Each structure stands twice: as C-alpha cells, then as structure tokens.
C-alpha cells in the first residue's frame, strides 16, 4: 500500500491551507457571530478552482481526483467549516450529480458556471417530514406533458439564499413510491419559487441555511435529470459521494481543534510547567492524534475507492460515521484543554465544537450510516 501523496496533491493541499489561513481565518469569528455568508471568500474559492475540483476542465472544472478534493476540504475545514460546507455541497452534490447524470445541454448550461464558481448550487432533498426517510417526499412535481408543476417545501438547504441553481427532489407518481421520484433543476428566478427565513443555527453559522417554498413552479421537462423516476437513485448515489466530503470536513474540524489544543498546551503553564507536561493533558493529546489519524485513513480510503471505480457506499459511510464522531469528541477535549479560555470565542475551539455537531447529522445522520454499514456487512 502506498500512502504517498503526489506532487500535485501536495500542491493542492498547500494551496488550500494557505487560502484558509490568509483569507478565511481573519474574519471567521465575526462571520460566525453575525451569521454572515462568506460571499467574497466564496468568490475567491471559485477563482482558485475549489468549487469545481473534480469537474472535467472542458466544463470549467479543475479535473482533480477525489483525494485532492478531500485534502482541500480538510485544510479549509480546519479554519472555517461554514466555508467548507459550501465547497462540499457545490462539489459533491451539485457538480458531481450534474456531470455524472446530466445530459449535454444541462452540463453546458449549468455545470460550466457552477464549476467555475460564477454561481453556486444547492441540493434540495430534506423536507419537514422527509429527513432520514428520503422516500417520503411530499414535494410534488405534477407531469403536465412538456413541463412539471412543482409544489412543496424543502428544509435545511445549505446555500439556500445564495445559490442560483437548485437540484430539487420531488414526487411525480405516489403510487410508484421511490420509483416515482424525479430530480429537477430549478433556477432561482423561477416564478413561484420563494426562499424562506434563514435558520438560526448552533454551528456553521456563516453558511446560509433556509427553507425553500415552491408554489406552482413551472419546470421545463428538459430540466429533469435522467429518465422519469430516476430521482431517488440520483439522490442516493449523489449523497454517497457527498458523505466523503462531509467526512473530510469532520476530519478537518477535528484536526484544526487538535492543532490549537496542542499549541495552547505548550504555552499555558500550571504548577510550574507547561500543561503539555502533565500526563492528564498529554494523554488527551495522544488519544486525539490517534483518533484523527484513524479517521484520516478512513476518509482517504473512501476517496481512493471512488477514484478507482470501487463501490464506496460502505467506505464512505464508515468514514463519515467515524470522522464525525472524532470531530465531536476532539473538539470537546480541545475546549477542556483550553480550560476557561476554551469557553471564549477568541480561541476558536468553542466554535469548532459547535460546528462539529452538524457533521453527525447532515448528509445522513450517524444512525443512518450505521444502517448503511450494517446492511452492507450482513449481505455477505
């Protein structure tokens, strides 16, 4: 087994690290406090190629592999998980879904602009009564011959107000169950489409999360992705890859908190010496480092599986389950190592702890990942 990163992968990793430290870090606390969307920073990420990393260059993307993508996600997430989730959704869900399953006209019209960062996209699956149970879609897309009429509500949509293009999962034929679901491309200026109030969130407060309302929105048939009834499969296949991005985000949050805790432990003194010299703290750091390394290997393995054409449902689910758990546990310990300062915003770790929690919830809760894993291992 070769764990050596290529020269190109190392360059991508360094570029993401440099961008995070020089352009994301200075305003990250203020954006979190104000729940401010990082518009300028997202624009710069688009210019640098971070919003279409795996897209073929002929569609305006960087043409990189999944390993390069997770390396960048980890570095961005060490500093600002609000910015990195925008990168994750645009890459893993929107661009990948369009490039893999969209037709030539859809790619030409939407993918090129999304991959270049000219616009960003949103993935719309969750509803008030259809979170983990994605088959229970209440949003309907009535087939009117040459177009669909879309009605319903979508919840917890990342980049809900900042996106220009939305991939919406909706039920066309209730009697067919999940085989009657379609995936539709909806533009923000479509009549009848409305962005609901912004959610006041615990973490990733810089990303704009909204409900979306569809009231008799007319969607042309050419905006359907794949054949009639392909929507549920589209959503599941897309989310499988999206989990790798969120696993990398969780890994980055954990690694960023660990780095801060280690640095602080070498500066803060108690009982006449740096607290890193006390076994109680040193052992915490040892556990954190070990768990982060284990999570990193799971994330890289899932990315490697995707790059090599292997089935990555299992490896992606394991990576997300474990990395999100490590993110939560590591950030809690990072706050503990900082003591009273860990409870203060200026030291960053309290924000990281708040950001970590969502990685156990979105793009499939930890409980859903265990269902995916158990079904996979019990099939054999």
C-alpha positions as CSV (number, residue, x, y, z in Angstrom):
1,X,0.0,0.0,0.0
2,X,1.3,3.4,-1.0
3,X,0.3,6.3,1.3
4,X,2.5,8.8,-0.5
5,X,0.7,11.9,-1.9
6,X,1.6,13.0,-5.4
7,X,3.3,16.3,-6.0
8,X,0.1,17.7,-7.4
9,X,-1.9,16.6,-4.4
10,X,0.6,18.2,-2.1
11,X,0.3,21.4,-4.0
12,X,-3.5,21.4,-3.7
13,X,-3.2,20.7,0.0
14,X,-0.8,23.6,0.5
15,X,-2.9,26.0,-1.6
16,X,-6.0,25.2,0.5
17,X,-4.0,25.6,3.7
18,X,-2.6,29.0,2.5
19,X,-6.0,30.2,1.5
20,X,-7.7,29.1,4.7
21,X,-5.0,30.8,6.9
22,X,-4.7,34.0,4.9
23,X,-8.2,34.7,3.7
24,X,-10.7,32.6,5.8
25,X,-9.1,32.9,9.3
26,X,-9.1,36.8,9.7
27,X,-12.9,37.2,9.6
28,X,-14.1,33.7,10.7
29,X,-15.2,34.7,14.2
30,X,-17.0,37.9,13.1
31,X,-18.8,35.9,10.3
32,X,-19.9,33.3,12.9
33,X,-21.2,36.0,15.3
34,X,-23.1,37.8,12.5
35,X,-24.2,34.7,10.7
36,X,-22.7,36.3,7.6
37,X,-22.3,34.4,4.4
38,X,-18.7,34.5,3.2
39,X,-19.6,35.9,-0.2
40,X,-16.2,37.4,-1.1
41,X,-14.3,34.3,0.2
42,X,-16.6,32.0,-1.9
43,X,-15.9,34.2,-4.9
44,X,-12.2,33.7,-4.3
45,X,-12.6,30.0,-3.9
46,X,-14.3,29.9,-7.2
47,X,-11.4,31.8,-8.8
48,X,-8.9,29.4,-7.3
49,X,-10.8,26.3,-8.6
50,X,-12.1,25.0,-5.3
51,X,-15.8,24.9,-6.3
52,X,-15.4,22.5,-9.2
53,X,-12.4,20.5,-8.2
54,X,-13.4,17.1,-9.7
55,X,-15.3,18.5,-12.8
56,X,-13.7,17.9,-16.2
57,X,-11.8,21.0,-17.4
58,X,-14.0,21.1,-20.6
59,X,-16.8,22.2,-18.2
60,X,-14.7,24.7,-16.4
61,X,-13.5,22.4,-13.6
62,X,-10.1,21.5,-12.2
63,X,-10.2,17.9,-13.3
64,X,-8.7,16.7,-10.0
65,X,-9.2,13.4,-8.2
66,X,-11.3,12.8,-5.0
67,X,-8.1,12.5,-2.9
68,X,-7.2,16.1,-3.9
69,X,-10.7,17.2,-3.0
70,X,-10.7,15.7,0.5
71,X,-7.2,17.2,1.1
72,X,-8.6,20.6,0.3
73,X,-11.7,20.0,2.3
74,X,-9.7,19.1,5.4
75,X,-7.5,22.2,5.2
76,X,-10.4,24.6,4.7
77,X,-12.4,22.9,7.5
78,X,-9.5,23.3,9.9
79,X,-10.3,27.0,9.8
80,X,-13.9,27.6,8.6
81,X,-16.4,24.8,8.4
82,X,-19.0,27.3,7.2
83,X,-17.0,28.0,4.0
84,X,-16.0,24.3,3.6
85,X,-19.6,23.1,3.6
86,X,-20.3,25.4,0.6
87,X,-17.4,23.8,-1.2
88,X,-18.7,20.3,-0.3
89,X,-22.2,20.8,-1.5
90,X,-21.2,22.5,-4.7
91,X,-18.6,19.8,-5.5
92,X,-20.0,16.6,-4.1
93,X,-23.7,17.1,-4.6
94,X,-24.4,19.6,-7.3
95,X,-21.5,19.5,-9.7
96,X,-20.9,15.7,-9.4
97,X,-24.6,15.0,-9.8
98,X,-24.9,17.1,-12.9
99,X,-21.7,15.8,-14.5
100,X,-22.4,12.2,-13.8
101,X,-26.1,12.1,-14.6
102,X,-27.0,15.3,-16.5
103,X,-27.3,15.5,-20.3
104,X,-25.0,17.5,-22.6
105,X,-27.4,20.5,-22.7
106,X,-27.7,20.6,-18.9
107,X,-23.9,20.5,-18.4
108,X,-23.4,23.2,-20.9
109,X,-26.0,25.5,-19.4
110,X,-25.4,24.9,-15.7
111,X,-22.3,22.9,-14.9
112,X,-19.7,25.2,-16.5
113,X,-21.0,28.2,-14.4
114,X,-21.1,26.1,-11.3
115,X,-17.7,24.5,-11.7
116,X,-16.0,27.9,-12.3
117,X,-17.7,29.5,-9.3
118,X,-19.6,32.0,-11.4
119,X,-22.7,30.7,-9.5
120,X,-23.2,28.2,-6.7
121,X,-25.8,25.4,-6.4
122,X,-27.9,23.8,-3.7
123,X,-29.1,20.3,-3.2
124,X,-32.8,20.0,-2.1
125,X,-33.9,16.7,-0.6
126,X,-34.8,17.2,3.1
127,X,-38.4,18.2,4.0
128,X,-40.3,18.7,7.3
129,X,-41.4,15.1,7.2
130,X,-38.6,13.6,4.9
131,X,-35.2,13.9,6.5
132,X,-33.6,10.5,7.1
133,X,-36.6,8.8,5.3
134,X,-35.9,10.2,1.8
135,X,-38.7,8.1,0.3
136,X,-41.4,10.2,2.0
137,X,-41.3,13.1,-0.4
138,X,-44.2,15.5,0.0
139,X,-43.0,18.0,-2.6
140,X,-44.8,17.1,-5.8
141,X,-43.9,17.5,-9.5
142,X,-47.1,17.1,-11.5
143,X,-46.4,16.0,-15.0
144,X,-48.1,18.4,-17.5
145,X,-46.6,17.0,-20.7
146,X,-43.9,19.4,-21.6
147,X,-43.2,20.6,-18.1
148,X,-43.7,19.8,-14.4
149,X,-45.6,21.9,-11.8
150,X,-43.7,21.9,-8.6
151,X,-45.3,22.4,-5.2
152,X,-43.9,21.8,-1.7
153,X,-41.3,22.8,0.9
154,X,-37.7,21.9,1.4
155,X,-35.9,22.3,4.7
156,X,-32.3,23.0,5.9
157,X,-30.9,23.8,2.5
158,X,-27.3,24.8,2.5
159,X,-26.7,28.0,0.4
160,X,-30.5,28.3,0.3
161,X,-30.4,32.0,-0.5
162,X,-27.0,32.4,-2.1
163,X,-27.5,29.7,-4.7
164,X,-28.6,30.3,-8.2
165,X,-29.4,26.7,-9.3
166,X,-31.2,24.1,-7.2
167,X,-31.4,20.4,-7.7
168,X,-34.9,19.5,-6.3
169,X,-36.1,16.0,-5.5
170,X,-39.9,15.7,-5.9
171,X,-42.6,13.0,-6.1
172,X,-44.3,12.7,-9.5
173,X,-46.2,9.4,-9.1
174,X,-47.1,8.5,-5.5
175,X,-48.3,5.0,-6.4
176,X,-44.8,4.1,-7.7
177,X,-43.2,5.1,-4.4
178,X,-39.5,5.8,-4.7
179,X,-39.6,4.8,-8.4
180,X,-41.9,7.8,-9.0
181,X,-39.5,10.4,-7.7
182,X,-37.7,12.8,-10.1
183,X,-34.7,15.2,-9.8
184,X,-35.4,18.6,-11.3
185,X,-33.1,21.7,-12.0
186,X,-34.8,24.8,-10.8
187,X,-33.5,28.4,-11.3
188,X,-33.8,30.9,-8.5
189,X,-35.8,33.4,-10.5
190,X,-38.5,30.9,-11.4
191,X,-42.0,32.4,-10.8
192,X,-43.5,30.8,-7.6
193,X,-40.1,30.0,-6.1
194,X,-39.5,31.6,-2.7
195,X,-36.7,31.5,-0.2
196,X,-37.9,31.1,3.4
197,X,-36.4,32.6,6.6
198,X,-32.8,31.9,7.5
199,X,-32.2,29.3,10.2
200,X,-30.6,30.5,13.4
201,X,-28.2,27.6,13.9
202,X,-25.9,26.2,16.6
203,X,-22.9,25.9,14.3
204,X,-21.7,26.6,10.7
205,X,-23.4,29.9,11.2
206,X,-21.7,31.5,8.2
207,X,-23.4,29.3,5.8
208,X,-26.9,30.4,4.9
209,X,-29.4,27.6,5.6
210,X,-33.0,28.2,4.5
211,X,-36.3,26.6,3.8
212,X,-37.4,26.8,0.2
213,X,-41.1,27.2,-0.9
214,X,-42.4,26.1,-4.3
215,X,-45.8,27.3,-5.3
216,X,-46.9,26.1,-8.8
217,X,-43.3,26.5,-10.1
218,X,-43.2,25.6,-13.8
219,X,-40.1,23.4,-14.6
220,X,-39.4,22.5,-18.2
221,X,-39.1,18.8,-19.0
222,X,-35.5,19.4,-20.2
223,X,-34.6,20.3,-16.6
224,X,-35.3,16.7,-15.4
225,X,-32.1,14.8,-14.6
226,X,-32.1,11.3,-16.1
227,X,-35.1,9.2,-17.0
228,X,-38.6,9.5,-15.4
229,X,-38.4,8.0,-11.9
230,X,-34.6,8.3,-11.6
231,X,-34.7,10.9,-8.9
232,X,-34.4,8.7,-5.8
233,X,-31.5,6.8,-7.2
234,X,-29.9,10.1,-8.2
235,X,-30.2,11.4,-4.7
236,X,-28.8,8.2,-3.1
237,X,-25.9,8.0,-5.5
238,X,-25.1,11.6,-5.0
239,X,-25.3,11.5,-1.3
240,X,-23.0,8.5,-1.1
241,X,-20.2,10.7,-2.6
242,X,-21.3,13.7,-0.5
243,X,-20.6,11.8,2.6
244,X,-17.0,11.6,1.7
245,X,-16.9,15.4,1.5
246,X,-18.6,15.8,4.9
247,X,-16.2,13.1,6.4
248,X,-13.3,15.3,5.2
249,X,-15.0,18.3,6.8
250,X,-15.3,16.5,10.1
251,X,-11.7,15.4,9.8
252,X,-10.6,19.0,9.2
253,X,-12.6,20.3,12.2
254,X,-11.0,17.7,14.4
255,X,-7.5,18.3,13.1
256,X,-7.9,22.1,13.5
257,X,-9.1,21.8,17.0
258,X,-6.3,19.4,17.9
259,X,-3.6,21.7,16.4
260,X,-5.0,24.6,18.5
261,X,-5.1,22.5,21.7
262,X,-1.6,21.2,21.2
263,X,-0.2,24.7,20.6
264,X,-2.1,26.0,23.7
265,X,-0.8,23.2,25.9
266,X,2.8,24.1,25.1
267,X,2.2,27.8,26.1
268,X,-0.1,27.6,29.1
269,X,1.6,26.9,32.4
270,X,0.2,25.4,35.5
271,X,2.0,24.1,38.6
272,X,5.3,25.4,37.4
273,X,5.4,23.9,33.9
274,X,3.6,23.8,30.6
275,X,0.4,21.8,30.8
276,X,1.5,19.6,28.0
277,X,4.0,18.1,30.5
278,X,1.1,16.9,32.7
279,X,0.1,13.4,31.8
280,X,-3.6,14.2,32.0
281,X,-3.2,16.6,29.1
282,X,-0.5,14.6,27.2
283,X,-2.7,11.6,27.2
284,X,-5.7,13.6,25.9
285,X,-3.5,14.8,23.0
286,X,-2.3,11.2,22.4
287,X,-5.8,10.0,22.1
288,X,-6.9,12.9,19.8
289,X,-3.9,12.4,17.5
290,X,-4.5,8.6,17.2
291,X,-8.2,9.0,16.5
292,X,-7.6,11.7,13.9
293,X,-5.1,9.6,12.1
294,X,-7.6,6.7,12.1
295,X,-10.3,9.0,10.7
296,X,-7.9,10.3,8.1
297,X,-7.2,6.8,6.8
298,X,-10.9,6.0,6.6
299,X,-11.6,9.2,4.6
300,X,-8.7,8.7,2.3
301,X,-9.7,5.1,1.7
302,X,-13.3,6.2,0.7
303,X,-11.8,8.8,-1.6
304,X,-9.5,6.2,-3.1
305,X,-12.4,3.8,-3.6
306,X,-14.3,6.5,-5.5
307,X,-11.3,7.4,-7.7
308,X,-10.7,3.7,-8.6
309,X,-14.2,2.9,-9.5
310,X,-14.9,0.7,-6.4
311,X,-18.2,0.7,-4.5
312,X,-17.8,3.4,-1.9
313,X,-21.1,3.2,-0.2
314,X,-19.6,1.2,2.7
315,X,-16.3,3.0,3.0
316,X,-18.0,6.4,2.7
317,X,-20.5,5.6,5.4
318,X,-17.7,4.3,7.7
319,X,-15.6,7.4,7.1
320,X,-18.5,9.8,7.8
321,X,-19.6,7.9,10.9
322,X,-16.2,7.7,12.5
323,X,-14.8,11.1,11.4
324,X,-17.9,12.9,12.7
325,X,-17.6,11.1,16.0
326,X,-13.9,12.1,16.2
327,X,-14.8,15.7,15.4
328,X,-17.2,15.9,18.2
329,X,-15.0,14.2,20.8
330,X,-11.9,16.0,19.8
331,X,-13.4,19.5,19.9
332,X,-14.9,18.8,23.3
333,X,-11.4,17.8,24.5
334,X,-9.9,20.8,22.8
335,X,-12.2,23.1,24.8
336,X,-11.3,21.2,28.0
337,X,-7.6,21.6,27.4
338,X,-8.1,25.3,26.9
339,X,-9.9,25.5,30.3
340,X,-11.8,28.7,30.8
341,X,-10.3,30.1,27.6
342,X,-11.9,27.3,25.7
343,X,-15.3,28.9,26.5
344,X,-14.3,32.2,24.9
345,X,-14.8,32.9,21.3
346,X,-11.4,34.4,20.6
347,X,-9.8,31.0,21.0
348,X,-11.8,29.4,18.2
349,X,-12.4,25.9,19.8
350,X,-15.8,26.7,21.1
351,X,-16.9,27.5,17.5
352,X,-15.3,24.3,16.3
353,X,-17.2,22.3,18.9
354,X,-20.5,23.8,17.7
355,X,-19.6,23.2,14.1
356,X,-18.6,19.6,14.7
357,X,-22.1,18.6,15.8
358,X,-23.7,19.0,12.4
359,X,-21.3,16.5,10.8
360,X,-23.1,13.8,12.8
361,X,-26.5,15.0,11.3
362,X,-26.4,16.2,7.7
363,X,-26.0,14.1,4.6
364,X,-27.2,11.2,6.6
365,X,-27.2,11.0,10.4
366,X,-24.8,8.7,12.3
367,X,-27.8,6.3,12.8
368,X,-28.4,6.2,9.0
369,X,-24.7,5.5,8.4
370,X,-24.9,2.5,10.8
371,X,-27.9,1.2,8.8
372,X,-25.8,1.5,5.6
373,X,-22.8,-0.2,7.2
374,X,-24.8,-3.0,8.8
375,X,-26.8,-3.8,5.7
376,X,-23.5,-3.9,3.7
377,X,-21.6,-6.2,6.1
378,X,-24.6,-8.5,6.7
379,X,-25.2,-9.1,2.9
380,X,-22.1,-11.3,2.8
